[in-house]
């Protein structure tokens, strides 16, 4: 997590570019410029990769991180997964921290296979090969410790990170996560406590563990509760922009120094050209700057910005 925080501090920007990219989000003129008809899975996946590269080129000097949502690539089959991999490699080459938003989990052996695929490596005869080699992943922790340990072990040995679902941004999250347990805790509080325990041996120089939590911006009260409760847990915060959250909703999820979280925006940047009526790259940059200013100004007003 130190690597991510160092990038945030250097750019003074706690935001992530969410590449939940699908064909419908790419302007028609760009599809034509890319030379992709998007009538086959291969041409659609190629257009998505080229659009991702265009946005990364436009934003790598101001945004420290990409979060690449694997579902948007899986639906284009093997060609989509190739574009997913190439997007991770391209973002890392541009100096960005790459989170694979995979939300994987299963029983221990299968979880280990997922962890090796996205964080670690695969053995072939006498050779060990890295597969996706992401900096970080998202995980669903609701199967318990045996589904988490393969990921936390690799985070520790490879100095990578993982974000575990705690309080998600979707409207129906409370159906499970807000239920009260016999000891008075909410389910999301129990999960947060488990995340803190799972990462307790991986605390970095900024005081945050390699094992973080997904905490939705659309629930600011719960975000503040969790920040006060989980001092060593870094937050990945979805829900900004298209899902309705703004800078003021995020303040409680950050610590007194303006650290402790990174805020993701996807559609609001991917489709910014619809708002600004500028070329896609310029529109994305304008939206990214506006997002940064909104969040940073909100933190400054709360006296939580110490850079």
C-alpha positions in Angstrom: 0.0 0.0 0.0 3.0 2.3 0.5 3.6 2.3 -3.2 0.0 3.6 -3.9 0.2 6.2 -1.1 3.5 7.5 -2.4 2.0 8.0 -5.8 -1.0 9.8 -4.2 1.2 12.1 -2.2 3.5 12.9 -5.2 0.5 13.9 -7.4 -1.5 15.3 -4.5 -4.5 13.4 -5.9 -6.3 10.6 -4.1 -8.3 9.4 -7.1 -8.4 6.4 -9.4 -9.4 6.1 -13.1 -12.0 3.4 -13.3 -11.7 1.6 -16.7 -15.1 -0.1 -16.8 -14.8 0.3 -20.5 -17.4 -1.1 -22.9 -18.1 -0.3 -26.6 -21.1 1.9 -25.8 -18.8 4.4 -24.0 -16.4 5.0 -26.9 -17.3 7.9 -29.3 -18.1 6.7 -32.8 -15.5 8.9 -34.3 -12.8 7.3 -32.2 -13.9 3.8 -33.3 -13.5 5.0 -36.9 -10.2 6.5 -36.1 -9.0 3.3 -34.4 -10.0 1.4 -37.6 -12.2 -0.9 -35.6 -15.7 -1.9 -36.8 -16.6 -3.4 -33.4 -18.6 -6.0 -35.2 -16.5 -8.9 -33.8 -15.3 -9.6 -30.3 -11.8 -9.1 -31.4 -12.4 -5.7 -33.0 -14.5 -4.5 -30.0 -11.7 -5.6 -27.6 -9.1 -3.8 -29.7 -11.1 -0.6 -29.6 -11.5 -0.8 -25.9 -7.8 -1.2 -25.4 -7.0 1.7 -27.7 -9.5 3.9 -25.8 -8.0 2.9 -22.5 -4.6 3.9 -23.8 -5.9 7.2 -25.0 -7.3 8.0 -21.5 -4.2 6.7 -19.7 -2.0 8.9 -21.9 -4.2 11.9 -21.1 -4.3 11.3 -17.3 -1.2 9.5 -16.1 0.5 12.7 -15.0 -2.4 13.7 -12.8 -4.1 10.4 -11.6 -1.9 7.9 -9.7 -4.0 4.8 -10.2 -6.2 2.8 -12.5 -8.9 0.3 -11.4 -9.7 -2.1 -14.2 -13.0 -3.9 -13.8 -12.6 -7.4 -15.3 -16.2 -8.0 -16.0 -16.2 -5.4 -18.8 -13.4 -7.5 -20.5 -14.7 -11.0 -19.8 -17.8 -10.2 -21.8 -15.6 -9.9 -24.9 -14.2 -13.3 -24.3 -10.5 -14.2 -24.7 -9.9 -11.0 -26.8 -11.3 -9.0 -24.0 -9.1 -10.6 -21.4 -6.1 -9.9 -23.7 -7.1 -6.2 -23.7 -7.5 -6.4 -19.9 -3.9 -7.7 -19.6 -2.5 -5.1 -22.0 -4.3 -2.3 -20.2 -2.7 -3.3 -16.9 0.7 -3.5 -18.6 0.3 -0.1 -20.3 -0.9 1.7 -17.2 2.0 0.3 -15.2 4.4 1.4 -17.9 3.0 4.9 -17.5 3.8 4.8 -13.8 0.2 4.2 -12.6 -0.7 1.8 -9.8 -3.0 -1.0 -11.3 -5.9 -2.4 -9.3 -7.6 -5.4 -10.9 -11.3 -5.1 -9.8 -12.0 -8.9 -9.8 -14.0 -9.4 -6.5 -12.9 -13.0 -6.5 -13.3 -15.5 -3.7 -13.8 -19.2 -3.3 -12.6 -22.1 -1.1 -8.9 -22.1 -0.3 -7.4 -24.0 -3.3 -9.5 -22.1 -5.8 -8.8 -18.8 -4.1 -5.1 -19.6 -4.4 -5.5 -20.1 -8.1 -7.2 -16.7 -8.4 -4.4 -15.1 -6.3 -1.7 -16.6 -8.4 -3.3 -15.5 -11.6 -3.8 -11.8 -10.6 -1.0 -11.2 -8.1 1.5 -14.0 -8.3 2.7 -16.5 -10.9 2.0 -19.8 -12.6 4.4 -22.8 -12.8 5.1 -24.3 -16.2 7.6 -27.2 -16.2 10.7 -25.6 -14.7 9.7 -22.0 -15.2 7.6 -19.6 -13.1 5.7 -17.1 -15.1 3.8 -14.0 -14.1 0.3 -13.8 -15.6 -1.6 -10.5 -15.0 0.9 -9.2 -12.4 -1.4 -6.6 -11.0 -0.4 -4.3 -8.1 -3.6 -5.0 -6.3 -7.0 -6.8 -6.4 -10.4 -6.6 -5.0 -11.8 -9.6 -3.0 -15.1 -10.7 -1.6 -14.4 -11.7 1.9 -17.7 -13.2 2.8 -16.4 -16.8 2.5 -14.1 -16.3 5.5 -10.4 -16.7 6.2 -9.6 -19.6 4.0 -10.7 -17.7 0.9 -8.6 -14.7 1.9 -5.4 -16.2 3.1 -3.9 -17.0 -0.4 -4.3 -13.4 -1.3 -2.9 -12.0 2.0 0.0 -14.4 1.8 1.0 -13.1 -1.7 0.5 -9.5 -0.6 3.0 -10.1 2.2 5.6 -12.0 0.1 5.3 -9.8 -3.0 4.6 -6.5 -1.4 1.3 -6.1 -3.2 -2.2 -5.1 -1.8 -5.8 -6.2 -1.8 -9.1 -4.5 -1.0 -11.8 -6.5 0.6 -15.5 -5.7 0.3 -16.7 -4.1 3.5 -19.5 -1.6 2.8 -20.3 -1.5 -0.9 -21.8 1.4 -2.8 -24.8 -0.4 -4.4 -28.3 0.5 -3.2 -29.2 -3.0 -1.8 -25.9 -3.4 0.1 -27.8 -2.9 3.4 -29.9 -6.0 3.0 -26.9 -7.9 4.3 -24.2 -5.5 5.4 -26.4 -3.3 7.7 -27.9 -6.2 9.6 -27.2 -6.1 13.4 -25.4 -9.0 15.0 -25.9 -10.4 18.5 -22.9 -8.4 19.8 -24.4 -5.1 18.5 -22.1 -4.8 15.5 -23.3 -4.4 12.0 -22.2 -7.0 9.5 -20.1 -4.4 7.7 -18.4 -3.6 11.0 -17.6 -7.2 11.6 -16.1 -7.5 8.2 -14.1 -4.4 8.7 -12.7 -5.8 12.0 -11.8 -9.0 10.1 -10.0 -7.0 7.4 -8.0 -5.2 10.1 -7.0 -8.5 11.6 -6.1 -10.1 8.3 -3.7 -7.2 7.6 -2.4 -6.6 11.0 1.1 -8.0 10.2 1.5 -5.9 7.0 1.5 -2.3 8.3 3.6 0.0 6.1 5.6 3.2 6.7 2.4 5.4 6.4 0.6 3.3 9.1 -1.6 1.5 6.6 -1.8 -2.2 5.9 -1.4 -3.9 2.5 -4.9 -5.3 3.2 -7.5 -2.6 2.6 -11.3 -2.2 2.4 -13.8 -1.3 -0.2 -16.0 1.4 1.3 -18.6 3.0 -0.9 -18.8 6.8 -1.1 -22.6 6.6 -1.3 -22.8 5.8 2.4 -20.8 8.7 4.0 -22.0 8.0 7.6 -20.8 4.4 7.5 -17.6 5.5 5.8 -16.8 7.9 8.7 -17.7 5.2 11.2 -15.3 2.7 9.6 -12.5 5.3 9.3 -12.7 5.9 13.1 -12.9 2.2 13.7 -10.2 0.9 11.3 -7.1 3.1 11.8 -4.7 1.0 9.8 -7.0 0.1 6.9 -6.8 2.0 3.6 -10.0 2.5 1.7 -10.8 2.0 -1.9 -13.9 4.3 -2.3 -16.2 3.7 -5.3 -19.4 5.6 -6.0 -18.1 9.0 -7.0 -19.7 10.8 -9.9 -22.2 8.7 -11.9 -23.3 6.9 -8.7 -24.1 10.2 -7.0 -21.4 10.9 -4.4 -19.4 14.1 -4.3 -16.4 15.4 -2.5 -18.2 16.3 0.7 -19.5 12.8 1.0 -16.0 11.4 1.1 -14.4 13.5 3.9 -15.2 11.2 6.7 -13.4 8.3 5.0 -10.1 10.1 5.1 -7.8 10.6 8.1 -6.7 13.9 9.6 -3.9 14.3 7.1 -6.0 13.6 4.0 -4.7 10.1 3.6 -6.5 6.8 4.1 -8.4 6.4 0.9 -8.5 6.6 -2.9 -11.6 7.5 -4.7 -12.6 5.8 -8.0 -14.6 7.3 -10.8 -15.5 5.3 -13.9 -18.4 6.5 -16.1 -18.0 10.1 -15.3 -14.5 10.1 -16.8 -15.0 7.5 -19.5 -18.0 9.4 -20.9 -16.9 12.9 -20.0 -17.0 14.0 -23.6 -20.9 13.9 -23.3 -20.6 16.6 -20.7 -17.9 18.9 -22.0 -18.4 18.6 -25.8 -14.6 18.3 -26.3 -12.5 15.5 -27.7 -12.6 12.5 -25.4 -9.1 12.9 -24.0 -9.5 16.6 -23.3 -12.9 15.9 -21.7 -11.6 13.2 -19.5 -8.8 15.4 -18.3 -11.2 18.2 -17.5 -13.4 15.9 -15.5 -10.4 14.3 -13.7 -9.2 17.8 -12.7 -12.6 18.8 -11.6 -12.9 15.6 -9.5 -9.5 16.2 -7.9 -10.4 19.8 -7.0 -13.8 18.8 -5.6 -12.2 16.2 -3.3 -9.2 18.2 -2.3 -11.2 21.3 -1.6 -13.6 19.3 0.5 -10.7 17.9 2.5 -9.2 21.3 2.9 -12.5 22.7 4.2 -12.6 19.9 6.7 -8.9 20.7 7.7 -7.9 17.3 6.5 -5.3 18.2 3.8 -1.7 18.3 5.0 0.4 18.3 1.9 
